[in-house]
């Protein structure tokens, strides 16, 4: 575990629990003299395994055909799963586990008020784990709470009603601080004390200033900023093409695109105050997938599990993700895929649009 992620499990504050301080508060309570860094690594790795296992179960339950199961296997072998393991100790993985648990409970409740009783405390816990969940996980939970089949502009109203008070609480509290530098993680095997990061998490204003200089310091940097979006979204779009064709019917596939677009818009602030866009893109993909499968109220939109994608186009989508597997390298989390990989995305999207057009023409003829 990198020292940056380790700090998220150790940081504390003299004025109590704050954004990104819940894990540190629990660590101080359970290990007042310093935790074993090997144990923290084991817990973090187990969290990744639990999240991937849960997502796999959701997708395999949806897939009832050979092509569908093959598509799920490709997704699990792609960067969409691999990036969850790239940064062991990332608090967003813990947040994903909490989201899956809360969403699982909420989607089985018929009462909006009962779902609200789960939504509010879960959102508070999420922000205390990592403030970025305000723009990622909280909107997804609101969609499940409201059971919004097709999120749009009006869906932003309940999202804002939940997010704005939490954002105000974040802005009013101070940034996490180290009140006791002597509180360190210990490697029980080597007996080494892991040094602390004196300034672990800068404020939003500092991040915004730094990113503005990186992205808009020159015309060339501005162009690179614009091109970074398709490079980062490339993997998620390939995954959506494959899922919407191999596991979902036309209505559910279209809903997946809308959920992904909506959650991406909600995550937009992170693209100007943070630099690891690939990480946010992967999280958004999985959030969109879960909300698409768990909020549908009309039986007609639920897939019967049969493949809607011609085998040759399924191979195109699978091949695109396999060829894009080189995204699992340190630069993807920040800058996305290499520009030379973008033709893969263009080819898959053209093939998918041609298939959709052909299907539409066939339905009209019938």
QUIZI-V86873 format. One record per pair of residues at least 4 apart in sequence whose C-alpha atoms are under 8 Angstrom apart, sorted by the first residue. I is the first residue (numbers start at 0). J is the second residue. D is the distance in Angstrom with one decimal. If there is no record, write none. Layout:
BEGIN
i	j	d
I	J	D
I	J	D
END
This chain:
BEGIN
i	j	d
0	4	6.6
0	5	6.3
0	40	6.4
0	86	7.3
0	87	5.5
0	88	6.1
1	5	6.2
1	86	7.7
1	87	7.7
1	88	7.9
2	6	6.1
2	195	7.5
2	196	7.2
3	7	7.1
3	196	7.2
3	199	6.8
4	8	7.2
4	86	7.8
4	87	7.5
4	88	5.3
4	89	5.8
4	90	7.7
5	9	6.7
5	88	6.5
6	10	5.6
6	195	7.0
6	196	6.8
6	199	6.7
7	19	6.8
7	20	7.3
7	22	6.8
7	23	6.5
7	90	7.1
8	20	8.0
8	22	5.0
8	23	4.6
8	26	6.7
9	22	7.1
9	23	4.3
9	24	7.6
9	26	6.5
9	27	7.4
9	183	7.6
9	184	7.9
10	20	6.3
10	23	5.0
10	24	7.8
10	175	6.6
10	176	6.7
10	177	6.1
11	15	7.7
11	16	7.5
11	20	6.0
11	23	5.6
11	24	6.3
11	175	6.5
11	176	6.2
11	177	5.9
11	178	6.8
12	16	6.7
12	17	7.5
12	20	7.5
12	175	5.8
12	176	5.4
12	177	6.5
12	178	6.3
13	176	7.8
13	178	6.3
16	20	5.4
16	21	6.1
16	24	6.8
16	127	7.3
17	21	7.1
17	127	5.9
17	169	7.4
17	172	6.9
17	175	7.2
18	126	5.6
18	127	4.2
18	128	6.5
18	129	6.1
18	130	5.6
18	169	6.2
18	175	7.7
19	126	6.8
19	127	4.9
19	128	4.5
19	129	4.4
19	130	6.2
19	175	7.5
20	24	6.1
20	127	5.8
20	128	6.3
20	129	7.9
20	175	7.0
21	25	6.3
21	124	7.7
21	127	5.3
21	128	5.3
22	26	6.2
22	128	6.3
23	27	6.1
24	28	6.2
25	29	6.1
26	30	5.6
26	31	7.5
26	34	6.9
27	31	4.8
27	32	7.8
27	33	7.4
30	34	5.2
32	182	6.8
33	182	5.7
33	183	5.3
33	184	5.1
33	185	6.5
34	38	7.6
34	39	7.5
34	183	7.3
34	184	5.0
34	185	6.2
35	39	6.5
35	184	5.7
35	185	4.9
35	186	5.6
35	187	6.0
36	40	6.2
36	184	5.4
36	185	5.6
36	186	5.3
36	187	7.5
37	41	6.2
37	186	6.2
37	187	7.1
38	42	6.2
39	43	6.1
39	88	7.9
40	44	6.1
40	87	7.2
40	88	6.8
41	45	6.0
42	46	6.2
43	47	6.6
43	87	6.1
43	88	5.0
43	89	7.7
43	93	7.9
44	48	6.4
44	84	7.6
44	87	6.3
44	88	7.4
45	49	6.1
46	50	6.2
46	92	6.8
46	93	6.4
46	96	7.2
47	51	6.2
47	83	6.5
47	84	6.4
47	87	7.9
47	92	6.4
48	52	5.9
49	53	6.1
49	96	7.4
50	54	6.2
50	92	7.4
50	95	7.0
50	96	5.6
50	99	8.0
51	55	6.0
51	80	7.0
52	56	6.2
53	57	6.3
53	99	7.9
54	58	6.3
54	285	8.0
55	59	6.0
55	71	7.4
55	75	7.5
56	60	6.0
57	61	6.5
57	289	7.9
58	62	6.2
58	71	6.5
59	63	7.5
59	68	6.4
59	71	6.9
61	246	6.7
61	302	7.7
61	304	6.0
62	67	4.9
62	68	5.6
62	71	7.8
62	246	5.7
62	304	5.2
62	305	7.5
63	67	6.5
63	68	7.1
63	303	7.9
63	304	4.7
63	305	6.2
64	68	6.2
64	304	6.4
64	305	5.6
64	306	6.3
65	69	6.1
66	70	6.1
66	245	6.3
66	306	6.2
66	310	7.4
66	313	7.4
67	71	6.4
67	245	5.0
67	246	5.2
67	304	7.5
67	305	7.5
67	306	6.1
68	72	6.3
69	73	6.3
70	74	6.3
70	241	6.7
70	242	7.0
70	245	6.5
70	246	7.9
70	313	7.7
70	317	6.8
71	75	6.3
71	242	7.9
72	76	6.3
73	77	6.1
73	317	6.2
73	320	7.3
73	321	7.4
74	78	7.8
74	79	6.5
74	80	6.9
74	238	6.8
74	320	7.6
75	79	7.0
75	80	5.3
75	81	7.6
76	80	6.7
76	81	7.1
76	321	8.0
77	81	6.2
77	320	6.2
77	321	6.5
77	323	7.8
77	324	5.8
78	82	5.4
78	234	7.3
78	323	7.9
78	324	5.9
78	326	6.2
78	327	5.8
79	83	7.5
79	234	7.1
79	235	7.2
79	238	7.8
79	281	5.7
79	284	8.0
80	84	7.5
81	85	6.5
81	327	6.7
82	86	7.3
82	278	7.0
82	281	7.4
82	327	6.6
82	332	7.9
83	87	7.7
83	92	7.0
85	327	7.7
88	92	7.7
89	93	7.4
90	94	6.3
90	128	6.4
90	129	6.3
91	95	6.1
91	128	7.8
91	129	6.7
91	132	7.3
92	96	6.4
93	97	6.4
93	128	7.9
94	98	6.1
94	125	5.9
94	128	6.8
94	129	7.6
94	132	7.4
94	136	7.7
95	99	6.2
95	136	7.6
96	100	6.4
97	101	6.2
97	121	7.6
97	125	7.7
98	102	5.8
98	121	7.8
98	136	6.9
98	140	7.3
99	103	5.9
100	104	6.5
101	105	6.1
101	117	6.7
101	118	7.5
101	121	7.1
102	106	6.0
102	140	6.7
102	143	6.8
103	107	6.8
104	108	6.9
105	114	5.2
105	117	7.1
105	143	7.2
105	144	6.7
106	143	6.8
106	144	7.8
106	293	6.2
106	294	6.8
108	113	6.9
108	114	6.4
109	113	7.9
109	114	8.0
110	114	6.4
111	115	6.2
111	144	6.8
111	145	7.2
112	116	6.5
113	117	7.0
114	118	6.1
114	144	5.9
115	119	6.1
115	144	6.7
116	120	7.2
117	121	6.1
118	122	6.1
118	140	6.8
118	141	7.4
118	144	7.0
119	123	6.4
119	161	7.9
120	124	6.2
121	125	6.1
122	126	6.3
122	133	7.8
122	137	6.0
123	127	6.3
123	165	7.4
124	128	6.2
125	129	6.2
125	130	7.4
125	132	6.1
125	133	7.7
125	136	7.9
125	137	7.8
126	130	4.6
126	131	7.3
126	132	5.9
126	133	6.2
126	165	7.6
130	169	7.6
131	135	6.5
131	269	7.4
132	136	4.8
132	137	6.0
133	137	5.2
133	138	7.4
133	162	6.2
133	165	7.6
133	166	7.4
134	138	6.6
134	265	5.6
134	266	4.7
134	267	7.8
134	268	7.4
134	269	7.4
135	139	7.0
135	262	6.9
135	265	6.9
135	266	5.6
135	279	7.7
135	282	7.6
135	283	6.6
136	140	6.3
136	286	7.2
137	141	6.3
137	158	7.6
137	161	7.9
137	162	7.2
138	142	6.3
138	158	5.6
138	262	6.8
138	265	6.9
139	143	6.5
139	262	7.0
139	286	6.4
139	287	7.4
139	290	6.6
140	144	6.0
141	145	6.1
141	157	7.1
141	158	6.0
142	146	5.7
142	147	5.4
142	150	7.3
142	154	7.6
142	290	7.1
142	294	7.6
143	147	6.7
143	290	6.3
143	293	7.2
143	294	5.6
146	294	4.9
146	295	7.1
146	296	7.6
147	154	7.7
147	294	6.5
147	295	7.8
148	254	7.2
148	291	7.5
148	294	6.1
148	295	5.6
148	296	7.3
149	254	6.4
149	257	6.6
149	258	7.1
150	154	5.6
150	257	6.9
150	258	6.4
150	261	6.5
151	155	7.2
151	261	6.8
152	156	7.8
153	157	8.0
154	158	6.6
155	159	5.9
156	160	6.2
157	161	6.4
158	162	5.9
159	163	5.4
160	164	7.2
161	165	6.9
162	166	6.0
163	167	6.1
164	168	6.3
165	169	6.3
166	170	6.2
167	171	6.1
168	172	6.4
169	173	7.9
174	200	7.1
174	201	7.0
174	202	6.1
175	199	7.8
175	200	6.7
176	198	7.5
176	199	7.9
177	197	7.0
180	195	6.6
180	197	7.9
183	192	6.2
183	193	6.0
183	194	6.6
183	195	6.7
184	192	6.0
184	193	5.4
184	194	7.9
185	190	6.1
185	191	5.7
185	192	4.6
185	193	6.1
186	190	5.0
186	191	5.2
186	192	6.5
186	193	7.5
187	191	7.5
201	205	6.3
201	206	6.6
202	206	6.3
203	207	6.0
203	272	6.6
204	208	6.2
205	209	6.3
206	210	6.1
206	272	5.2
206	273	6.6
207	211	6.0
207	271	6.4
207	272	4.7
207	273	7.7
208	212	6.4
209	213	6.4
210	214	6.0
210	271	6.4
210	272	6.2
210	273	6.9
210	274	7.3
211	215	5.6
211	216	7.2
211	271	7.3
212	216	4.9
213	220	7.0
214	220	5.2
214	221	5.5
214	223	7.5
214	224	5.6
215	220	5.7
215	221	5.0
215	224	7.9
216	220	6.3
216	221	7.5
217	221	6.4
218	222	6.3
219	223	6.3
220	224	6.1
221	225	6.5
222	226	6.3
223	227	6.0
224	228	7.4
226	230	6.7
227	231	6.1
227	334	6.3
227	335	6.7
228	232	6.0
229	233	5.6
229	341	7.6
230	334	7.2
230	335	4.8
230	336	4.8
230	337	6.8
230	338	6.6
230	341	6.8
231	276	6.5
231	277	5.4
231	280	6.9
231	331	7.4
231	334	6.7
231	335	4.1
231	336	6.2
232	236	6.1
232	277	7.6
232	280	6.4
232	335	7.7
233	237	6.3
233	335	8.0
233	336	7.2
233	341	7.1
233	344	6.1
234	238	6.3
234	320	7.0
234	323	7.2
235	239	6.2
235	280	6.7
235	281	6.5
235	284	5.8
236	240	6.1
236	344	7.7
237	241	6.3
237	316	6.5
237	319	6.9
237	320	6.4
237	344	6.7
237	347	7.3
237	348	7.9
238	242	6.0
238	316	7.8
238	320	7.3
239	243	5.8
239	255	7.3
239	256	7.2
239	284	7.9
240	244	6.2
240	316	6.8
240	347	7.9
240	348	7.4
240	351	7.0
241	245	5.8
241	246	8.0
241	313	6.7
241	316	5.3
241	317	7.0
242	246	5.4
242	247	6.6
242	252	7.5
243	247	5.0
243	248	7.1
243	249	7.5
243	251	7.2
243	252	4.2
243	253	7.4
243	255	7.1
244	248	7.2
244	249	7.9
244	252	7.0
244	306	6.9
244	307	5.4
244	308	4.8
244	313	7.5
245	305	7.7
245	306	4.8
245	307	5.7
245	308	5.4
245	313	6.8
246	302	7.2
246	304	6.0
246	305	6.9
246	306	6.0
246	307	7.3
247	251	5.5
247	252	5.4
247	301	7.6
247	302	5.1
247	303	7.8
247	304	6.9
247	305	7.9
247	306	7.4
247	307	7.0
248	252	5.9
248	300	7.1
248	301	7.2
248	302	5.1
248	303	7.6
248	307	6.2
249	253	6.1
249	300	7.9
249	307	7.9
250	254	6.2
250	300	5.2
250	301	7.9
251	255	6.3
251	291	7.2
251	292	8.0
251	300	5.4
251	301	6.4
251	302	6.8
252	256	6.7
253	257	6.5
254	258	6.1
254	291	6.4
255	259	6.1
255	287	6.4
255	288	6.4
255	291	5.5
256	260	6.2
257	261	6.1
258	262	6.1
258	287	5.3
258	288	7.9
258	290	7.3
258	291	6.6
259	263	6.0
259	283	6.8
259	284	6.4
259	286	8.0
259	287	4.9
259	288	7.8
260	264	6.2
261	265	6.4
262	266	6.2
262	283	6.5
262	286	8.0
262	287	6.9
263	267	6.3
263	280	7.8
263	283	6.6
266	270	7.4
266	279	7.8
267	271	7.5
268	272	6.6
269	273	5.5
269	276	7.9
270	274	6.8
270	276	6.6
274	333	5.6
274	334	7.9
275	279	7.0
275	332	5.1
275	333	4.1
275	334	7.3
276	280	6.1
276	332	6.1
276	333	5.6
276	334	7.1
276	335	7.3
277	281	6.3
277	331	6.0
277	332	4.3
277	333	6.0
277	334	7.2
277	335	5.7
278	282	6.4
278	332	5.4
278	333	7.9
279	283	6.1
280	284	6.2
281	285	6.6
282	286	6.2
283	287	6.0
284	288	6.2
285	289	6.2
286	290	6.1
287	291	6.0
288	292	6.4
289	293	6.0
290	294	5.8
291	295	6.8
295	300	7.2
295	301	7.2
297	301	7.2
308	312	6.4
308	313	6.0
309	313	6.2
310	314	6.2
311	315	6.4
312	316	6.3
312	350	7.0
312	351	7.2
312	354	8.0
313	317	6.1
314	318	5.7
315	319	6.0
315	347	6.4
315	350	8.0
316	320	6.5
316	347	6.2
317	321	6.2
318	322	6.0
319	323	6.0
319	343	6.0
319	344	7.2
319	347	6.9
320	324	6.2
323	336	7.9
323	340	7.1
323	343	7.9
326	330	8.0
326	331	5.5
326	335	7.2
326	336	5.8
327	331	6.6
328	332	7.9
329	333	7.8
330	334	5.8
330	335	6.7
331	335	4.0
331	336	5.7
336	340	6.4
336	341	7.6
337	341	7.5
340	344	7.4
341	345	6.5
342	346	6.1
343	347	6.3
344	348	6.1
345	349	6.1
346	350	6.2
347	351	6.1
348	352	6.0
349	353	6.1
350	354	6.2
351	355	6.2
352	356	6.1
353	357	6.1
354	358	6.1
355	359	6.1
356	360	6.2
357	361	6.2
358	362	6.2
359	363	6.3
360	364	6.2
361	365	6.3
END
